[in-house]
Protein backbone atom coordinates (compact mmCIF):
# COMPACT_ATOMS: atom_id res chain seq x y z
CA UNK A 1 0.00 0.00 0.00
CA UNK A 2 1.25 3.47 -0.86
CA UNK A 3 1.73 5.78 2.10
CA UNK A 4 0.00 9.13 2.27
CA UNK A 5 3.31 11.00 1.92
CA UNK A 6 4.31 9.06 -1.22
CA UNK A 7 0.84 9.56 -2.69
CA UNK A 8 1.15 13.32 -2.16
CA UNK A 9 4.54 13.32 -3.88
CA UNK A 10 3.22 11.27 -6.82
CA UNK A 11 0.20 13.57 -7.27
CA UNK A 12 2.41 16.65 -7.02
CA UNK A 13 4.76 15.27 -9.68
CA UNK A 14 1.82 14.43 -11.97
CA UNK A 15 0.36 17.93 -11.62
CA UNK A 16 3.77 19.53 -12.08
CA UNK A 17 4.48 17.48 -15.19
CA UNK A 18 1.09 18.40 -16.68
CA UNK A 19 1.76 22.10 -16.02
CA UNK A 20 5.22 21.85 -17.57
CA UNK A 21 4.11 19.86 -20.62
CA UNK A 22 0.95 21.81 -21.53
CA UNK A 23 1.09 25.18 -19.74
CA UNK A 24 -1.09 27.02 -22.27
CA UNK A 25 -3.95 24.56 -21.79
CA UNK A 26 -3.63 24.49 -17.99
CA UNK A 27 -3.47 28.27 -17.56
CA UNK A 28 -6.22 28.80 -20.15
CA UNK A 29 -8.43 26.38 -18.22
CA UNK A 30 -7.63 28.12 -14.92
CA UNK A 31 -8.45 31.48 -16.49
CA UNK A 32 -11.79 30.19 -17.80
CA UNK A 33 -12.69 28.63 -14.43
CA UNK A 34 -11.80 31.80 -12.53
CA UNK A 35 -13.82 33.92 -14.97
CA UNK A 36 -16.84 31.62 -14.63
CA UNK A 37 -16.59 31.76 -10.82
CA UNK A 38 -16.38 35.56 -10.95
CA UNK A 39 -19.48 35.71 -13.16
CA UNK A 40 -21.39 33.42 -10.78
CA UNK A 41 -20.33 35.57 -7.81
CA UNK A 42 -21.32 38.76 -9.60
CA UNK A 43 -24.71 37.36 -10.65
CA UNK A 44 -25.34 36.15 -7.09
CA UNK A 45 -24.56 39.60 -5.71
CA UNK A 46 -26.79 41.17 -8.39
CA UNK A 47 -29.75 39.01 -7.43
CA UNK A 48 -29.19 39.41 -3.69
CA UNK A 49 -28.88 43.20 -3.75
CA UNK A 50 -31.71 43.66 -6.24
CA UNK A 51 -34.10 41.56 -4.15
CA UNK A 52 -33.06 42.80 -0.70
CA UNK A 53 -32.87 46.52 -1.46
CA UNK A 54 -35.43 46.64 -4.33
CA UNK A 55 -33.12 48.62 -6.59
CA UNK A 56 -33.06 49.00 -10.36
CA UNK A 57 -30.50 47.48 -12.69
CA UNK A 58 -28.18 50.49 -12.81
CA UNK A 59 -28.11 51.02 -9.04
CA UNK A 60 -27.56 47.29 -8.48
CA UNK A 61 -24.60 47.24 -10.86
CA UNK A 62 -23.02 50.22 -9.11
CA UNK A 63 -23.45 48.64 -5.66
CA UNK A 64 -22.09 45.28 -6.88
CA UNK A 65 -19.11 47.01 -8.49
CA UNK A 66 -18.13 48.71 -5.24
CA UNK A 67 -18.72 45.55 -3.18
CA UNK A 68 -16.53 43.50 -5.53
CA UNK A 69 -13.94 46.29 -5.68
CA UNK A 70 -13.80 46.33 -1.88
CA UNK A 71 -13.41 42.55 -1.73
CA UNK A 72 -10.61 42.62 -4.31
CA UNK A 73 -8.81 45.43 -2.45
CA UNK A 74 -9.10 43.50 0.82
CA UNK A 75 -7.74 40.36 -0.86
CA UNK A 76 -4.81 42.31 -2.34
CA UNK A 77 -4.10 43.83 1.09
CA UNK A 78 -4.04 40.37 2.68
CA UNK A 79 -1.79 39.10 -0.13
CA UNK A 80 0.57 42.04 0.41
CA UNK A 81 0.74 41.31 4.15
CA UNK A 82 1.40 37.63 3.52
CA UNK A 83 4.02 38.39 0.85
CA UNK A 84 6.03 40.44 3.35
CA UNK A 85 6.20 37.40 5.66
CA UNK A 86 7.01 35.08 2.75
CA UNK A 87 9.75 37.42 1.55
CA UNK A 88 11.42 37.62 4.95
CA UNK A 89 11.39 33.84 5.34
CA UNK A 90 12.59 33.50 1.74
CA UNK A 91 15.57 35.78 2.45
CA UNK A 92 16.56 33.66 5.46
CA UNK A 93 16.24 30.41 3.52
CA UNK A 94 18.12 31.88 0.54
CA UNK A 95 21.02 32.96 2.77
CA UNK A 96 21.20 29.50 4.37
CA UNK A 97 21.11 27.72 1.01
CA UNK A 98 23.71 30.07 -0.44
CA UNK A 99 26.10 29.51 2.47
CA UNK A 100 25.55 25.72 2.27
CA UNK A 101 26.27 25.74 -1.48
CA UNK A 102 29.37 27.90 -1.00
CA UNK A 103 30.66 25.57 1.72
CA UNK A 104 30.01 22.54 -0.51
CA UNK A 105 31.82 24.22 -3.40
CA UNK A 106 34.84 25.04 -1.22
CA UNK A 107 35.09 21.48 0.10
CA UNK A 108 34.71 19.83 -3.33
CA UNK A 109 37.65 18.48 -5.30
CA UNK A 110 38.65 19.88 -8.68
CA UNK A 111 37.18 16.86 -10.49
CA UNK A 112 33.82 17.31 -8.73
CA UNK A 113 33.81 21.04 -9.57
CA UNK A 114 34.42 20.25 -13.24
CA UNK A 115 31.56 17.73 -13.10
CA UNK A 116 29.19 20.26 -11.51
CA UNK A 117 30.00 22.88 -14.14
CA UNK A 118 29.66 20.33 -16.97
CA UNK A 119 26.26 19.14 -15.72
CA UNK A 120 25.07 22.74 -15.37
CA UNK A 121 26.20 23.67 -18.89
CA UNK A 122 24.60 20.52 -20.30
CA UNK A 123 21.30 21.27 -18.58
CA UNK A 124 21.32 24.88 -19.81
CA UNK A 125 22.17 23.76 -23.36
CA UNK A 126 19.34 21.23 -23.29
CA UNK A 127 16.86 23.84 -22.04
CA UNK A 128 17.91 26.31 -24.74
CA UNK A 129 17.64 23.60 -27.41
CA UNK A 130 14.24 22.48 -26.09
CA UNK A 131 12.98 26.06 -25.96
CA UNK A 132 14.02 26.80 -29.53
CA UNK A 133 12.36 23.60 -30.78
CA UNK A 134 8.97 24.48 -29.26
Phi and psi in degrees as a GROMACS rama.xvg file:
@    title "Ramachandran Plot"
@    xaxis  label "Phi"
@    yaxis  label "Psi"
@TYPE xy
-82.0155  132.265  UNK-2
-71.9442  162.988  UNK-3
-62.7995  -40.3144  UNK-4
-64.1698  -44.0173  UNK-5
-67.2832  -35.436  UNK-6
-64.5728  -40.7589  UNK-7
-62.4902  -41.7513  UNK-8
-65.5245  -42.7479  UNK-9
-62.7516  -45.9268  UNK-10
-64.4392  -38.8093  UNK-11
-64.2407  -41.5669  UNK-12
-66.101  -37.9244  UNK-13
-64.0663  -47.2155  UNK-14
-63.8425  -43.1916  UNK-15
-63.4836  -40.3698  UNK-16
-67.7667  -36.3375  UNK-17
-64.7407  -42.3346  UNK-18
-65.3829  -38.349  UNK-19
-72.1093  -38.6849  UNK-20
-77.239  -38.9572  UNK-21
-132.807  66.3224  UNK-22
-66.7104  -33.4819  UNK-23
-65.5463  -39.1218  UNK-24
-69.544  -43.8298  UNK-25
-64.3199  -49.0849  UNK-26
-71.4219  -30.9998  UNK-27
-64.8511  -41.0572  UNK-28
-65.3916  -42.8338  UNK-29
-62.9749  -37.7502  UNK-30
-65.7496  -43.1046  UNK-31
-64.1829  -41.7544  UNK-32
-65.4242  -44.678  UNK-33
-65.1396  -36.1161  UNK-34
-67.0532  -41.5119  UNK-35
-64.1831  -40.8771  UNK-36
-65.2474  -38.0244  UNK-37
-64.3461  -42.0984  UNK-38
-63.8404  -39.9987  UNK-39
-64.6212  -43.0367  UNK-40
-62.6688  -44.4107  UNK-41
-64.2167  -42.7876  UNK-42
-66.0665  -37.6969  UNK-43
-63.431  -44.0716  UNK-44
-63.6547  -38.8863  UNK-45
-58.393  -50.4543  UNK-46
-64.7446  -42.2894  UNK-47
-63.1609  -49.3397  UNK-48
-68.533  -39.4108  UNK-49
-64.9037  -38.8541  UNK-50
-80.482  -34.3142  UNK-51
-76.2882  -45.276  UNK-52
-98.4307  -3.24959  UNK-53
52.0502  54.3895  UNK-54
-103.886  165.87  UNK-55
-82.2665  179.868  UNK-56
-64.3594  -45.6331  UNK-57
-64.7563  -46.2131  UNK-58
-63.7114  -38.8527  UNK-59
-63.1417  -42.5457  UNK-60
-65.4957  -37.0168  UNK-61
-66.1047  -46.4846  UNK-62
-62.019  -44.7504  UNK-63
-63.9689  -38.9564  UNK-64
-59.0745  -47.81  UNK-65
-71.305  -32.3058  UNK-66
-65.4354  -47.4883  UNK-67
-66.8536  -37.6422  UNK-68
-61.983  -41.6606  UNK-69
-64.9664  -42.0603  UNK-70
-63.7821  -40.5562  UNK-71
-66.8331  -41.9486  UNK-72
-63.0056  -40.8119  UNK-73
-64.1236  -42.4019  UNK-74
-63.4231  -40.6422  UNK-75
-66.4489  -36.0038  UNK-76
-63.9321  -45.2987  UNK-77
-63.8351  -38.6437  UNK-78
-64.7184  -40.1729  UNK-79
-63.0938  -43.3017  UNK-80
-63.4087  -42.5849  UNK-81
-68.5995  -36.3992  UNK-82
-66.8348  -30.3482  UNK-83
-65.2691  -40.8373  UNK-84
-67.0027  -44.0296  UNK-85
-62.0281  -40.1731  UNK-86
-66.2178  -41.9819  UNK-87
-66.0206  -39.9888  UNK-88
-70.5981  -32.7485  UNK-89
-64.5365  -41.2573  UNK-90
-61.8498  -41.2787  UNK-91
-65.5115  -46.1637  UNK-92
-64.2234  -41.359  UNK-93
-61.1182  -43.16  UNK-94
-64.3535  -39.9897  UNK-95
-66.0039  -44.7827  UNK-96
-65.149  -38.7819  UNK-97
-65.297  -43.2812  UNK-98
-67.847  -37.0779  UNK-99
-63.9526  -42.5105  UNK-100
-67.0608  -39.6659  UNK-101
-64.8506  -41.2629  UNK-102
-64.248  -41.8248  UNK-103
-63.0889  -41.0177  UNK-104
-65.2945  -40.9238  UNK-105
-66.6809  -34.3915  UNK-106
-85.9264  -8.26314  UNK-107
-79.2715  151.96  UNK-108
-78.1622  169.352  UNK-109
-63.776  -38.7925  UNK-110
-63.7811  -41.5701  UNK-111
-66.7298  -38.1489  UNK-112
-63.0949  -42.1196  UNK-113
-62.5056  -40.4206  UNK-114
-64.3053  -41.1834  UNK-115
-63.4915  -45.3038  UNK-116
-64.6032  -41.2256  UNK-117
-64.7831  -42.2174  UNK-118
-64.4578  -41.1518  UNK-119
-63.2724  -44.9249  UNK-120
-65.7985  -37.0194  UNK-121
-64.789  -44.1362  UNK-122
-63.246  -43.5799  UNK-123
-64.3552  -41.7195  UNK-124
-62.5219  -41.3625  UNK-125
-64.0654  -42.7107  UNK-126
-64.4055  -40.2871  UNK-127
-64.9508  -43.729  UNK-128
-62.1918  -44.0412  UNK-129
-65.7473  -38.4739  UNK-130
-67.7968  -37.949  UNK-131
-74.4343  -21.3596  UNK-132
-82.4668  -18.8286  UNK-133
